[in-house]
């Protein structure tokens, strides 16, 4: 039985692993995506993350295809009330930026693709510093008041703009961000640990980190001198960590803990993240059903203080 966690002070209850939807329609076709979603939901997962822009940045893909696939799955399984759906605004090629009119138009398109009347958690995908935080927050609050969005979140935002947004919400009595989605994992800690984490802790937000497995690097399959036939083995993604001393130290520590526990390295990596202060649910993607067991094993793994220290020290 999976114990659901409250998403900060919102009324959302989520599983401790969020399933990333960035692969749906990209490295997983519709049938494969349905199979992954089915297996995740059957195991007790209820938290699915996507974006209106996934994955148009890569050739042959269209923006919104992940939302469309998730929407078809929700309709086919008739389980909309059992799933917490998170999506994002600001990076779709037809709805770039966070101007108020753009936010509202993009939300309508996301609702249409998802085949639903509400978005459970709506993130600003990338901050748009050309728009005052007051305008962004007011537009998002309008969506909440209209019942089209339940809870708000932010991703890829500076500490200063995040703090200013929260202060404006509080001052004006408007809906406020309940979640922050930063890049955060064992080989990428610096962007979150510090000012952003301080704000999350102080303001009572939920941290829902993306790239929990560093685009696959923390599974252990990307190593120096090894060629991996995978679209993610791109400069700056998974393959980019394999040539760093920090990356190799982290893999060695993961392997040590995983071997002692009899689990996969990926399981240990997401467990470390899930047990970090302020983290509610790491986001990880699975291209195939075969990749899911290592992620779902998180539900049953609790690292000891000593194991967490070993991993934390290796990644320092």
C-alpha positions as CSV (number, residue, x, y, z in Angstrom):
1,X,0.0,0.0,0.0
2,X,1.5,3.3,-1.1
3,X,1.3,6.1,1.4
4,X,0.3,9.4,-0.3
5,X,1.9,12.6,0.8
6,X,0.2,16.1,1.0
7,X,1.5,18.5,-1.6
8,X,2.5,21.3,0.8
9,X,-0.7,23.0,2.1
10,X,-2.8,22.2,-1.0
11,X,-5.6,19.6,-0.9
12,X,-3.6,17.3,-3.3
13,X,-2.3,14.0,-2.0
14,X,0.4,12.5,-4.2
15,X,2.5,9.3,-4.3
16,X,6.2,9.7,-3.4
17,X,7.2,9.1,-7.0
18,X,6.0,11.3,-9.8
19,X,5.9,9.8,-13.2
20,X,7.5,12.0,-15.8
21,X,5.6,12.3,-19.1
22,X,8.4,13.8,-21.2
23,X,9.0,10.5,-23.0
24,X,5.4,10.0,-24.1
25,X,5.2,10.4,-27.8
26,X,9.0,10.8,-28.0
27,X,10.9,7.6,-27.0
28,X,7.6,5.8,-26.1
29,X,4.8,5.6,-28.6
30,X,1.2,5.7,-27.6
31,X,0.8,2.0,-26.8
32,X,4.1,1.9,-24.9
33,X,3.1,5.1,-23.0
34,X,-0.3,3.5,-22.0
35,X,1.5,0.4,-20.8
36,X,3.9,2.5,-18.6
37,X,1.0,4.5,-17.2
38,X,-1.0,1.4,-16.5
39,X,1.8,-0.3,-14.6
40,X,2.6,2.9,-12.6
41,X,-1.0,3.4,-11.6
42,X,-1.5,-0.3,-10.8
43,X,1.4,-0.1,-8.4
44,X,-0.2,2.8,-6.5
45,X,1.3,5.8,-8.3
46,X,-1.1,8.7,-8.9
47,X,1.1,11.7,-9.8
48,X,1.9,12.3,-13.5
49,X,3.9,15.3,-14.8
50,X,3.9,16.7,-18.3
51,X,4.1,20.0,-20.2
52,X,2.4,21.7,-23.1
53,X,5.8,21.9,-24.9
54,X,6.9,18.2,-24.7
55,X,8.8,17.3,-26.8
56,X,8.9,19.7,-29.8
57,X,12.6,20.6,-29.2
58,X,13.5,17.2,-30.7
59,X,13.1,16.6,-34.5
60,X,9.9,14.7,-35.5
61,X,8.0,15.7,-32.4
62,X,5.1,18.1,-31.8
63,X,4.4,20.3,-28.8
64,X,1.6,18.9,-26.7
65,X,1.9,15.3,-27.8
66,X,2.6,14.1,-24.2
67,X,-0.5,15.9,-22.9
68,X,-2.6,14.3,-25.7
69,X,-1.4,10.8,-24.9
70,X,-2.1,11.3,-21.2
71,X,-5.5,12.7,-22.0
72,X,-6.3,9.6,-24.2
73,X,-5.2,7.3,-21.4
74,X,-7.3,9.1,-18.8
75,X,-10.4,8.8,-21.0
76,X,-9.7,5.2,-21.9
77,X,-9.2,4.1,-18.3
78,X,-11.9,6.5,-16.9
79,X,-9.7,7.2,-13.9
80,X,-9.4,11.0,-14.0
81,X,-10.4,11.5,-10.4
82,X,-7.7,9.0,-9.3
83,X,-4.8,10.8,-11.0
84,X,-3.1,14.1,-10.0
85,X,-2.1,15.7,-13.4
86,X,0.6,18.4,-13.5
87,X,1.4,20.3,-16.6
88,X,3.3,23.5,-17.5
89,X,2.9,26.8,-19.4
90,X,5.4,29.1,-21.1
91,X,7.5,27.0,-23.6
92,X,4.9,26.0,-26.2
93,X,6.0,27.5,-29.6
94,X,2.6,29.1,-30.0
95,X,2.4,30.2,-26.4
96,X,5.8,31.4,-25.5
97,X,6.3,33.4,-22.3
98,X,4.1,34.3,-19.4
99,X,2.0,37.2,-20.6
100,X,-1.4,36.9,-18.9
101,X,-3.3,36.4,-22.2
102,X,-0.8,33.8,-23.2
103,X,-1.1,31.9,-19.9
104,X,-4.9,31.7,-20.2
105,X,-4.9,30.7,-23.9
106,X,-2.3,28.0,-23.2
107,X,-4.3,26.6,-20.3
108,X,-7.3,26.2,-22.5
109,X,-5.3,24.2,-25.0
110,X,-3.8,22.0,-22.3
111,X,-7.3,21.3,-20.9
112,X,-8.4,20.4,-24.4
113,X,-5.5,18.0,-25.0
114,X,-5.8,16.4,-21.6
115,X,-9.6,16.0,-22.1
116,X,-10.3,17.4,-18.6
117,X,-12.0,20.3,-17.0
118,X,-9.2,21.1,-14.5
119,X,-5.4,20.9,-14.2
120,X,-4.4,19.7,-10.7
121,X,-1.0,21.4,-10.6
122,X,-0.1,24.1,-13.1
123,X,3.6,25.2,-13.3
124,X,5.2,28.1,-15.0
125,X,7.7,26.1,-17.0
126,X,10.4,28.8,-17.4
127,X,10.1,32.2,-15.8
128,X,9.6,35.2,-18.1
129,X,11.4,38.1,-16.6
130,X,9.9,40.5,-19.1
131,X,6.5,40.1,-17.3
132,X,6.1,41.5,-13.8
133,X,5.5,38.7,-11.2
134,X,2.3,40.6,-10.3
135,X,0.8,40.0,-13.8
136,X,1.8,36.4,-13.8
137,X,0.4,35.6,-10.4
138,X,-2.9,37.5,-11.1
139,X,-3.4,35.5,-14.3
140,X,-2.8,32.2,-12.5
141,X,-5.1,33.3,-9.7
142,X,-7.8,33.9,-12.3
143,X,-7.5,30.3,-13.5
144,X,-7.8,29.0,-10.0
145,X,-10.8,31.2,-9.3
146,X,-12.4,29.9,-12.5
147,X,-11.9,26.3,-11.3
148,X,-9.6,25.4,-14.2
149,X,-6.5,25.0,-12.0
150,X,-6.4,23.6,-8.5
151,X,-2.9,24.3,-7.4
152,X,0.1,26.4,-8.7
153,X,3.8,25.7,-9.1
154,X,6.9,27.2,-10.5
155,X,9.9,25.7,-12.3
156,X,13.2,27.3,-13.5
157,X,12.7,30.5,-11.6
158,X,15.3,32.7,-9.7
159,X,15.1,32.8,-5.9
160,X,14.3,36.5,-6.1
161,X,11.4,36.2,-8.5
162,X,10.0,33.2,-6.5
163,X,10.1,35.1,-3.2
164,X,8.6,38.2,-4.9
165,X,5.7,36.1,-6.3
166,X,4.9,34.5,-3.0
167,X,5.0,37.9,-1.2
168,X,2.6,39.4,-3.8
169,X,0.2,36.5,-3.4
170,X,0.2,36.9,0.3
171,X,-0.2,40.7,0.2
172,X,-3.1,40.6,-2.2
173,X,-4.8,37.4,-1.0
174,X,-4.2,35.6,-4.3
175,X,-3.4,31.9,-5.0
176,X,0.2,31.2,-4.3
177,X,2.8,28.7,-5.6
178,X,2.5,25.5,-3.6
179,X,5.3,23.7,-5.4
180,X,8.7,24.3,-6.9
181,X,10.1,22.0,-9.6
182,X,13.9,22.5,-9.8
183,X,16.6,20.3,-11.4
184,X,17.9,18.3,-8.4
185,X,19.7,15.0,-8.1
186,X,22.9,13.4,-6.8
187,X,25.0,15.0,-9.5
188,X,23.2,18.3,-9.7
189,X,22.6,19.8,-6.3
190,X,23.9,23.3,-6.5
191,X,21.0,25.0,-8.2
192,X,18.5,23.9,-5.5
193,X,20.5,23.5,-2.2
194,X,20.9,27.1,-1.1
195,X,18.5,30.0,-1.6
196,X,15.8,28.0,-3.4
197,X,15.7,25.4,-0.7
198,X,15.7,28.0,2.0
199,X,12.6,29.6,0.4
200,X,10.8,26.3,0.0
201,X,11.4,25.5,3.6
202,X,10.5,28.9,4.9
203,X,7.4,29.2,2.8
204,X,6.2,25.7,3.2
205,X,6.4,24.7,-0.4
206,X,6.7,21.2,-1.9
207,X,9.9,20.4,-3.9
208,X,9.1,18.1,-6.8
209,X,12.5,17.8,-8.6
210,X,13.0,16.9,-12.2
211,X,15.9,14.9,-13.7
212,X,15.8,12.7,-10.6
213,X,18.1,10.2,-12.4
214,X,20.1,12.8,-14.2
215,X,18.5,11.8,-17.5
216,X,19.5,8.1,-16.9
217,X,23.0,8.6,-15.7
218,X,22.3,7.5,-12.1
219,X,21.0,4.1,-13.4
220,X,24.7,3.3,-13.9
221,X,24.5,2.5,-17.6
222,X,26.5,5.6,-18.7
223,X,30.2,5.1,-18.0
224,X,33.5,6.4,-19.6
225,X,34.4,4.6,-22.8
226,X,31.0,2.9,-23.1
227,X,28.6,3.6,-26.0
228,X,24.9,3.5,-25.1
229,X,22.4,3.4,-27.9
230,X,20.0,5.9,-26.4
231,X,18.6,9.2,-27.7
232,X,19.3,10.6,-24.2
233,X,23.1,10.0,-24.5
234,X,23.5,13.6,-25.6
235,X,26.0,16.2,-24.6
236,X,24.7,17.9,-21.5
237,X,22.3,15.1,-20.7
238,X,23.1,11.7,-19.3
239,X,26.3,11.2,-21.1
240,X,27.6,14.5,-19.9
241,X,28.2,13.3,-16.3
242,X,30.2,10.2,-17.2
243,X,33.4,12.2,-17.7
244,X,33.4,14.0,-14.3
245,X,35.1,12.9,-11.1
246,X,32.0,13.7,-9.1
247,X,29.9,11.5,-11.4
248,X,32.2,8.5,-10.9
249,X,32.2,9.0,-7.1
250,X,28.5,9.0,-7.1
251,X,28.1,5.9,-9.2
252,X,30.6,4.1,-6.9
253,X,28.6,5.0,-3.8
254,X,25.3,4.1,-5.5
255,X,26.7,0.7,-6.5
256,X,27.9,0.1,-2.9
257,X,24.5,0.9,-1.3
258,X,22.5,-0.9,-4.0
259,X,24.6,-4.1,-3.8
260,X,24.2,-4.1,0.0
261,X,20.5,-3.7,-0.3
262,X,19.9,-6.0,-3.3
263,X,18.2,-3.2,-5.3
264,X,19.0,-1.3,-8.5
265,X,21.2,1.8,-8.5
266,X,18.2,3.8,-9.8
267,X,16.2,2.9,-6.8
268,X,18.8,4.1,-4.4
269,X,19.2,7.4,-6.4
270,X,15.5,8.3,-6.2
271,X,15.3,7.1,-2.6
272,X,18.1,9.5,-1.6
273,X,16.2,12.3,-3.3
274,X,12.8,11.4,-1.8
275,X,14.4,11.5,1.7
276,X,15.9,14.9,1.3
277,X,14.4,17.7,3.4
278,X,11.6,19.6,1.6
279,X,11.3,17.0,-1.2
280,X,7.7,15.6,-1.7
281,X,8.1,13.5,-4.8
282,X,11.0,13.1,-7.3
283,X,10.1,13.0,-11.0
284,X,11.4,10.1,-13.0
285,X,10.5,8.8,-16.5
286,X,10.2,5.3,-17.8
287,X,10.4,4.6,-21.6
288,X,9.3,1.0,-21.1
289,X,7.5,-1.1,-18.5
290,X,10.7,-2.9,-17.9
291,X,12.3,0.3,-16.5
292,X,9.5,0.8,-14.0
293,X,10.3,-1.8,-11.3
294,X,13.5,0.0,-10.3
295,X,11.6,3.2,-9.8
296,X,8.6,1.7,-8.1
297,X,10.9,0.0,-5.6
298,X,11.2,3.4,-4.0
299,X,7.8,2.8,-2.3
300,X,9.5,0.1,-0.1
301,X,13.0,1.4,0.4
302,X,14.0,3.6,3.3
303,X,17.7,4.4,3.4
304,X,19.5,4.6,6.7
305,X,21.2,7.7,8.0
306,X,24.6,6.1,7.2
307,X,23.6,5.2,3.6
308,X,22.3,8.7,3.0
309,X,25.6,10.2,4.3
310,X,27.6,7.9,2.0
311,X,25.7,9.2,-1.0
312,X,25.7,12.8,0.1
313,X,29.5,12.8,0.8
314,X,30.2,11.2,-2.6
315,X,28.2,13.9,-4.4
316,X,29.6,16.9,-2.5
